[in-house]
Amino acid sequence: MKLQALTPPTPLFFFFFFTTLLFYPTESTQPPYACDSSQPSTSSYPFCKTSLPINQRVQDLVSHLTLDEKISQLVNSAPPIPRLGIPSYEWWSEALHGVADVGKGINLYGTISNATSFPQVILTAASFNEHLWYRIGQVIGTEARALYNAGQATGMTFWAPNINIFRDPRWGRGQETPGEDPLVVGKYAVSYVRGVQGDSFEGGKLKVGGRLQASACCKHFTAYDLDNWKSVTRFGFDARVSEQDLADTYQPPFKSCVQQGQASGIMCAYNRVNGVPSCADYNLLTKVARGQWDFHGYITSDCDAVSIIRDVQGYAKTPEDAVGDVLKAGMDVNCGSYLKDHTKSAVQQKKLDVTEIDRALHNLFSIRMRLGLFDGSPLEQPYGNIGPDQACSKEHQALALEAAQDGIVLLKNSGRLLPLPKSKAISLAVIGPNANASETLLGNYHGRPCKSITPLKALQGYAKYTNYEAGCDTVKCPQATINKAVEAAKAADYVVLIMGLDQSQEREAHDRRHLGLPGKQQELISSVAKAAKKPVILVILSGGPVDITPAKYDKKIGGIFWAGYPGEAGGIALAEIIFGDHNPGGRLPVTWYTQDYVKIPMTDMRMRPDTKTGYPGRTYRFYKGGNVYDFGFGLSYSNYIYEFASAIAQNKLYLNESSISSKVKSSDSGRFRLVPDLSEEFCEKKKFPVRVAVKNHGEMVGKHPVLLFVGQKNPNNGSPMKQLVGFKSVILSAGERAELEFILNPCEHLSHANEGGLMVVEEGSYFLQVGDVEYPLDIVV
């Protein structure tokens, strides 16, 4: 049993790597920094003395600033302060799934002209592999620092990850998230942030206030998952969210990102939550994030989110009121110019005290100091030896391939059609608007990838005869050249259809209206499948789920893959899986709903179902309705068998010890204990191991994610039908068996939120579930 790399990259990968390898010029530009030792007039300031604590250094720096200088630093494009030797700084950089030049802080037109482009996050999440997520974060942090050292970055604060829950399948930005499950999203956040910032996988290497490789930012805080639906936009939307849903769905990923990941940044969202703009919510930013979660970092607005508080939402009467609201709430920097334009008049009108500005500046300059930008030349500091050769390195590109391989999900394999035979004599028809679309592979928020290999080009490496027909000019597919596609299918031994969506169908500021394939895509698929000699293979590229019910039940479609937006190496990964050089193991990180789900308004934020109105609920935890594919579904070329090797003795968990001072509480649905009434020591004491055995009954080695769920036999009082409590990825050779151990804490894993937003553990009959195997468990309170 191994938990790291599966197999070396195939010869196909190395061929494309070496033929697209970049040769970098040798010259570089000096990165921007303060406290230059060659400038004694500025380096002598106390804020330049690295022997002093950062808190003391920042206090000294802020004390030297005039009011105008202070205000100038409250926006994302902070200008230089020449008299103090402080260079300009850009807070806005992006690195969602690779360092990108989408924001203003990164330039990919110099010594380094490309960066590793990993799969879009939703596909990476399908691997259910925390260590993979961490290694991706490491690469992003390393390449970010390489760009800074090469003088191609004016900032090292990256506004990622996006850890909003993928609540509604129509959301255009769901592709940017790790999916619909709070546990998965939280663990992704922790792994990514630790990797980017230079922490260890387990955490603890990077102390609070410690040196950052790069800065990660958890966004969008909070309950943001609607962009533009009908007449409702993210700018004016007021998300009405219950305390119950906030407690166990919307907030947990951010809590994990802050407390376990030690993220150094948070972005507050455009939308209001229960009437209050997120960036003006003192309870959210100061009481919860800084108070309850002990957040130490900076808080930025989304771009122009401060201006809309007055101009769109009407929450503030004047620009000065808006400025006062956000700074007093705990926000520190404005993406945009609103604070630069209106903060001085807010002070003059006594709507804002200068101490609030100083507080914000303290948070901002603390991050810049933690990045080493006030310690003299960064090239002589930690991370100063990261050079241009780290960008698009062989190892980084291999990781992009691994991420795509491990995320792609096999949804159907009738009659074991797959993998296809690796015989150069076979003929292949490759059909579809996404077959030769390199840009589609990258999703959104991407930079310039190291290479770009389309699925068509990669598949051509396996078949001597390949015939390509797009079928549609674009994925919108208003017209389809069905006759040409049908003729190509008739002449080929095997047919691969590469269909789905792209950024014209789902993106930021654009939510979907339906869940089906666009235009005449379904007609094209059915016609080709009917004409082909053998059952065809269908590949769906998309971020959100697609209702492919016709394909699921079409006997002429033998194989179906969901490949997300698989990044720069996605074409290679897909070809290797189709021809058996890699065993697929991805699992869906979201529920795939049927088309009629769109009857539910996107504006309804409720997670729980309502039997009185027929509202079905959302996500696998609460949704009561039919779907196309379940959360966690995914096939393999191997067959995996599970059994519970061991769990809790006598199938009972007792939480009724006399040492507990809190009283058992009762409701109409039964007896329960409030988790806040149980001591941390008690919860630790009640942890118990669950050992799950898994065996590969196939003929191929495979990397397999094992998902452990817990549920109640008779869920009530808003409890989930079941919820994920642990997942691990394991590599098993053919015939190999392994045991995995999960440690469950009843206060965390067996609890849910009540209507007041407090976590409770209810008495009753539960079950542990892996695959189709269940283990009974009774809880006694």
Secondary structure, 3 states (H helix, E strand, C coil): CECCCCCCCCHHHHHHHHHCCCCCCCCCCCCCCCCCCCCHHHHCCHHHCCCCCHHHHHHHHHHCCCHHHHHHCCECEECCEHHHCECCEECCEECCCCCECCCCCECCCCCCCCCCCCCCHHHHHCCCCHHHHHHHHHHHHHHHHHHHHCCCECCCEECCCECCCCCCCCCCCHHHCCCCCHHHHHHHHHHHHHHHHCCCCCCCCCCCCCCCCCEEEEEEECCCCCCEECCEECCCCEECCCHHHHHHHHCHHHHHHHHCCCCCEEEECCCEECCEEHHHCHHHHHHHHHHHCCCCCEEEECCCHHHHHHHCCCCCCCHHHHHHHHHHHCCCEECCCHHHHHHHHHHHCCCCCHHHHHHHHHHHHHHHHHCCCCCCCHHHCCCCCCCHHHCCCHHHHHHHHHHHHHHCEEEEEHHHCCCCCCCCCCEEEEECCCCCCCCHHHCCCCCCCCCCCCHHHHHHCCCCEEEEECCCCCCCCCCCCHHHHHHHHHHCCEEEEEEECCCCCCECCECCCCCCCCCCHHHHHHHHHHHCCCCEEEEEECCCCCCCHHHHHCCCEEEEEECCCCCCCHHHHHHHHHCCCCCCCCCCCCCEECHHHHHCCCCCCCCCCECCCCECCCHHHHCCCCEEECCCCCECCCCEEEEEEECCHHHEEECCCCCCCCCCEEECCEEEEEHHHCCHHHHHHCCEEEEEEEEECCCCCEEEEEEEEEEECCCCCCCCCEEEEEEEEEEECCCCEEEEEEEECHHHHCCEECCCCCEEEECEEEEEEECCEEEEEEEEC
